[in-house]
Amino acid sequence: MVNVSDQALFQKMEEELRQAKELSGAEQKAHLHTLKILTELALSETKTDVAPQNDAAHIPHESTPAVPPALNQGKKLDMSDGANGDSLFDF
């Protein structure tokens, strides 16, 4: 992965903005699209360069169980309908 300096990135963004201001129509949109991509690139690099915040801020207030309660809860299934086993694959 190639690291691009912020200064080089901003210079390219300014160049694309200048060209977009000078043009119109589809050519202007092409330069604006390039500017959008450069902006997204700058934001993504910033996001990965920033140290992670304190994880305590991301803990939900309500605790949810990691494992759902068992649906069966130890009770045998009623087999009076002609089923012939405990497994879903028993026919």
N, C-alpha and C positions, 0 to 999 in steps of 0.2 A: 504494500500500500504506500502510495506517495503522499507525503505530508506537504501541503501547500500552506505557505505563510499567510497570515491574515492580511498583511499588507498587499501581497500579490492578488489575493482574492478580491479585496476591496477595489483595487485598481482595475481589475477586469470588470467588476460590477459597474464602476463609474463609466468605463468605456462603453459598455452595453447600454447603459442609461442614456448617455450622450447620443449614441447612434439612434436609439429609439425616439428621442426627442426630435431628431432631425428628419425622421422618416414618417410615413403614414401607411395605413392599410396593413396588408399582410406582412410587409417587411418590418413594420413597427412591432407587430405582434410576435414575430420571430425573435426580435431582440428582447422583448419583454419576457418571453418564455425562457430565453437563456438567462435573463436576470433572475427569474423565479428559481430556476435550477441552481444557480450559484448561491442564492439566498438559502435554499434548502440544504445545500452542501455546507454552508457556513454554520447553520444551526445544528446539523447532525454532528459536525466536528466538535462544536462547543458542548453538545450533549455528552459525547463520549469522553471528552477531556475533563469534565467536571467530576470531582470526587463524589461518590455516593453520599447522600444525605443520611442522617440518623434514621435507622429502620424503625424506630419507635413511632415516628410520625406516620408510617404506613400500616401500622397494626390496626385492624378494624376494631371498633368499640365493642361490638357484640361478638362473643366467641361462638364459632360454629363448629360442630363436631367434624373431625377430619374423616371419620368413617361413618357412613349412614347406619342406622340401626338395622339389624337383620329383619328382613321382611317376614321370614318364617318364624323366628323366635322360638325354635325348638318344637313347634306343634306339627304333628303329622298331617299331611294333606288328606282330605276326604277322597277316597278312591271309589266311591259308590257309583261313579258315572262310567265305569268300565276301564279306567286307566289301569295299567298293569305294572307300575313301578314308581320309585321316588324321583327319578330323573325326568327332565323335560324331554329327553330323547328316547325314553321308553314308550313304545306305542302298543 
